[in-house]
Each structure stands twice: as structure tokens, then as C-alpha cells.
Amino acid sequence: MTWLWILLVILAVFAAAFAAYVHNNLTYDQKPIAKLPGCGFAEKQVTLPDGTVLNYGEGPKSGAPLLLIHGQGVTWQDYAKVLPELAKKFHIYAVDCHGHGKSSFCPEKYSAAAIGKDLIWYLQNIVGEPAYVSGHSSGGLMTVWLAANAPEWVRGIAIEDAPLFSTEEPEKKNTFAYQSSFSLIHDFLHQTEEKNYFDYYLQHTAFQNMIGKGWPKMVEALNAYRRKHPDRKPKVWYLPPSVNAIWVSVSDPYDPLFGETFYDQSWFAGFDQAEALARITCPAVFLKAATRWNDDVLMAALSEEDCQKVCSLIPGCRRIDFPKSGHDIHQEKPAEFVQAVETLL
């Protein structure tokens, strides 16, 4: 009987651990968001003079303003993991860029210059004073644009793994982002058979080659979850958050026409990256995630050479490396990310 009880206890512990694992896989993105109201965060909207809308999250007045600019394909709530800690020392403003979340979907606003102009207005009329700015990925590109073009409104910047120079010709075609995302968006917009981008993505993404034989089973599980929970972000119960985050980001409110501007380079009209970097005068820190290659394809935001070029162009730029982190540093290394941003103070 003793051995039977021991076996039952072991099975119960295993079942509880397994249930916790599955629960975390399916709810990991919602738990941090659910905490935000209790930390003093509220979602708001402002209508710009031309009628377009910027959606944003604002935290309590705990210090100097910090503007957060998310990466492509997600929303301001992508920062949910780090917002409570950041809010202890900053007054947080986290925006949805045009073409994302609840902000306006206006293709004429899908460029660095157009978004930048609206963010300057936002700093002047909503924030009301110069702010620190931290941007991730394409949001990091916007951070560079703001620091170069509105220096009087930017106190300091944290550039989180922004794809500087790797988004330019001809280098962009040898990046995983171009091959797995921007070219896919371009193909989707130039076909007529499939109307839903998420479904098209599942049929054509390069991830299916990386996963191999398990891909059909995974797609079946994703679609089963979508049918059962049409109001939730799609996930697979047996996949960890680092993988489910892919489907979550693809299913976030996002205009594929925004991605098309990275394919045809129109997003960069009038935005010379090297020239802009050289004009930055405020304190700056660059957060570099791991650099990985698959043969000659860059599996990271930017190469080591590009990162060195970025830091050499910004006077006094400080570099902080995250060699064990993927592209989303604020998601994978939240405590270290907060510490890095706080160095601006």
C-alpha cells in the first residue's frame, strides 16, 4: 500500500505539473495584460488634427515620461511584461503605431516620416514635455528617426534590436525577416485566392520547413483552437510561449500593407539611416540580441558588423548585449531589459 500511495502522489504531481505547463502555454500572454489596470495603466485614444487615431496605453505619473514604440505586427500591450517595473520610475506612454492594434489603418501613414510626424505631435500635445524613448525592432527605427528629427523632444533613447542597415538593399534579401515575412506579405497582397492573411501565412510560412513533419499536426491543433475560441489569440497547447508568440503576433490586428512598405522600401522614403544616426545627440543605448546565421541567411535583426556601425555613428552610444536572448528582449529578458532602459536615467 505504501508503494501505491507513493505512485499516486507521483502521478498527481506529474498531472499538476503538466496541467500548469499547458495552462501557461495557453495564457502566458494574457496574464501580464490582466495585471496592468491594477498597476495604474489605462488604454486611451487621441484623434490627430487630420482625423486619424492613435491608440495608446498610459501608466501612472511615477517619473519622467517614457515613450514605448512596439515592433511590427504587435501592439502596445506587447510590453505588458515590463510595464509594471518600468512604471516605478517612468510615466509610461506606449503607442499603437498606425496599421496596428486600435490605431488608424491608413496606408498613407505607413512610413517613418509620417509616423514620426504624428509622434512628434503626440509628444507635444499628449506627453507635453521631452521624453525618453525606447523602441523595439521597427519601433527602434522610429526611435532613431525621432531622436534625429526632434532632438528637443527626446531626452535619451534605448534602441532594442532594431534592424538598422539590414533592411536596406541588397542586404535585406538575405534576412529571415524578409524571406519569412515581407516577401510573404507581398505575395499575399498580390494573390486573390486567400483573403485571410493568417490562413495564407500558415500555408506558406518558412517555419513549416523548420518544423518539418510535425507541421500538419500543429496547424490542425491551431485551427481547432481557433474554431473553439474565435475571440482569443491562436495557440497550440503543447507549444511553449516562445513558439506560440509567433501565431499570437501574426494574428494581432495588423495591416499587411504596412509590411509591404518594408518589402518595397517605401517606409524609408527620406530616411537615411546612417545620416540619422550621426545626428543623434542625446544619450543612447543599443540593446543587441543574439546574432544567428543559417548558412548565409541572417536569423537576427542585424549582423554584428551592422551593430558596430550603428554604435560608431551615435556619439557616446552604449551597447548592451543579450547573447542568450532572441529578438524580443523585453519578452525573454524582462528584468535585464528594465535595467538597460533605466541606465538612461
N, C-alpha and C positions, 0 to 999 in steps of 0.2 A: 504493500500500500504506500509505503514511503516513496518508492521509486515512481509510482503512479502520480502521486501528488507533485513530485519534482517535475515530471514530464508535463503535467498540466500547467504548472507555473511557467515552465519554459515556453510552452505553446502560447500561453496567454501573453507573455512578454513579447514574444515574436509577433503575435497578432496585433498587439497595441503599437509596436514599432512600425509595422507595415501600414497600419491604418494612418498613423501620424505622417509617414512618408507620402502616402497617396494624398492625404489632406493638404499637406504643404505644397505638393506639385500642382494642385488644382486651385489653391487660394493664395499662393505666395504674393501675387501682385495686388490683391485686394486688401490684405491685412495692413500694409503701411498706409494705404489711402484712407482706410477706415479710421486711422488714428489722427488724421490731420485736423478735423474740426475740434477735437479735444486739445490740440496744441495751438489753437487760435487761428487756424487757416480758414479762409473763405474763398470761394470761387466767384469771380466778378467779370463784368464785361464793360467795355467802353466803346462808344461809337466815334470814329475819327471824323474830321471835318468833311471828308469825301464820302461818308456813309458806310465805309467798311468797319467791321467789328474786330476788336482784339479781345480774346478771352484770356483770363489770367487768374492765377492764384496768389493771394496776398496773405502774409503772416503777420504776427504781432509786431509792434514797434519796439524792437529789442536792441537796436543799434543802427549803424549806418546802413543805407539801402544796398541790397544785393540783387541785381537783375540776373535771372537764370534763363538761358536760351537753350531749349532742348535740341536733340538731334533729329534727323529726318525720319519720318514715319511714326513718331510717338507724340505725346502731349506733355503739358507741364507736369502732370502727375507722375511722369517717369522719374522725377526727382523725389518721390514720396519717401523713400528710404532715408534720405539725408536731410529732409526739410526740418524735422523736429530739432536736430542738433544744430543745424545752421541757424535756426531761428533764435537760438540762445544768444547769439552775438550780432545777428544781422536782422534788418527789416526786409523780409523776402518779398520779391515780386518775380513770379515765374509765368512767362507768357506762352500762349499757343501761337506759333508762327502762322502766317497766312497759309491756307491749304492744309491745316492740321487742326484736329480737335474741334472746338466750337468757335474758332475764329473764321472769318470770311474765306470762302473758296473763290478767290479772284485771280485768275491766271495772269492778269496784267501786274499783279503784285509779286510774282514769283521771280524775284531777282534780289541780289544782295543790296543793290542801291534802293530799290523800292521798299524792301523790308526795313532797311536801315533808316530811311527817311521817316517811316512810321514809328520806329523805336525811339528815334530822337524826339519826336512829338510826344511819345509816351513818357519818356524821361522828363521832359519839360512840364507836361501837364498833369501827369498822374503821380509820378515819383516826386517831382518838384525840387529835386536837388541832385547834384552829381552822385553817381552810384558806382559801386564795384560791379563788375560784370563777369560772369562765368558762363561759358558756352561749351556744349558737347558736340563733337563731330561737325555737322554743318552749322550748328549753333556756335561752334568755336570759330568758324569762318566769319560768322556775323559779328562775333566779339572783336575780331581783328578789324573788321570794317568800321565798327563803331569807334574803337579806340583811335583809329587813324583819321576818321572824318568828323568826329565830335569830341575832341580831346577835353574840352571844357566840361563835358558831362560825364566823363569816365575817370574814376579815381584810381582804378587798378583793374587788371584782368587776369583771369585764370582760363587758359585755353586747354580744354580737355580733349586730347587725342583728335585734334582737327585734321582733316585730310588736306593739309596745305601742300601745294605743288603736285600731289598725286592725283588731283582732279583735273590737271591740265593735260593737253595733248603734248606728246603721244603717250605719256606715262599712264594716263587713266585707263587705257585699254588693257593694261597688264595688272589691273587690280581686281580683287574678288568682288568689290562693291560694284564695279562697272559690269562685270560679267554676270553676276548673280542678281543684280537689282536694276541698274539703269538701262541696260540693254533689254532686260526682260520687260520693264515698263514700256520701253519704246515699242517692242514687238506687240505688247498687249494693246497699245493705243492704235496700232496700225493693222489690226485684225478685226473681224466683225462677228466671229462665231461665239466667243465667250464674252459675256457682259460683266461678269463678276471678277474683279481682279484677284481676290483671294483664291477662287477656284482655278483661275489661269495660273496663278503662282504655284499652286500645288501640282499642276500638270507639267510645268516647265522649269521649276527652280533647279539650280545646280546641286542643291542639297540632296536630291534623290540619288545622285551618283555617289555622294559621300556616304550615304546610309546604306545603299545597296539593296539587298533582298528584303530587308525589313521595311522598305518604303511603302509598299501597298498596304501592309498591315497598319502602319502608322497613319496613313491617310484615311483608312477605313475608321480607325478609332477617332481621328479628328472630326470627321464628318458625322459620326454617331453622336459625339458630344455637341456639335453644332445643332443637330436636329433636336436633341433633348433640351439644350439650353441656348436657344436662339438669342437671348438677351445677354449672354456672357461671352467673354473672350475665349476663343477656342484653345483647348489644351488636351494633352494626352496623359492619362492618369499615371502611366509608368515612366514618363519622361521627367527629368529634373528641371527646375526652373530655368537653368541656363539654356536649355533647348526649347522649352515651351515659350520662352521670351521671344523666339523668332516668330511664332504664329501670332502671339499677342500683338507684336509691333506691326505685322502685316495687316492685321485686322483692325487696328486703330483707325479712327476717322482721318483719312489721308487722301489728298487729291493726287492721282498718278501723274497729272500734268506738272506737278511740282518736280517729280523725279525726272521727267522728260527734259527739264531745263538743265539738269546736270548731264544728260546724255548729249544734248546739242550745244552745251556751254553757254546758253543764253543767260543763265543765272549769274554768270560772271561778267556780264557786259559792263565795261567801265571799271572793273575791279581787278587791278593789277596786284597780285598777292605780294610779290616781293617789294613793290613800291609802298604798299600799305604797311607792311611790317616795319619797314625802315622809318616810317613816320610816327611810330608809336613812341610816346614819351612817358607814359605812366608806368608804375611798377607792373611787371608781368611775370607770370609763372606758367610754364608749359608742362602739362601732365601727359606723360608718354606711356601708353600701354605696351604690351609685349609686341615685338616685331616678328612675324612669322611669314615664311615663304612656302609655297607648294610649287616646286620647280621654279619657273620664272614668274609665277603669279603672286602678287603681294596680298597676303591674307591679313593685312592690318590697315589702319587708316593711312599711315605714311611710313616711308622707309627711314632707316637710321640716318641716311645721308640727308633726306629732306628735313628731318628733325634738327639736325645740326645746322642746316641752312637757316631754318626758322629762328633758332636761338641766336645765331650770329647776326641776324638782321635787326633783332629787337635789342636796343641798348640795355644792358643790365639784366637781360632775361634770365630767370632762374628755371632750371629744369628739374623735375621730379619724376623719376622712373618707377613704373609699376610692372616689373618683369613677369609677375605671376598673374596679371590681370588681362582679361580680354578688353575689347573696345569700350564697353560700358563700365568705366572705372567707378563711377558713383554707385553703380548697382553691385559690382563684385567686391569692391573695397570701400564701403561707405565711411568707415571711421577714418581711414587714411585720406580719403577724398576731402572730408570735412577739415582735417588738419591742414591739408595742402591749400585749401581756399582761405583758411584763417591766417595763413602766412602773409596774405595781402594786408592784414591789419598791423 
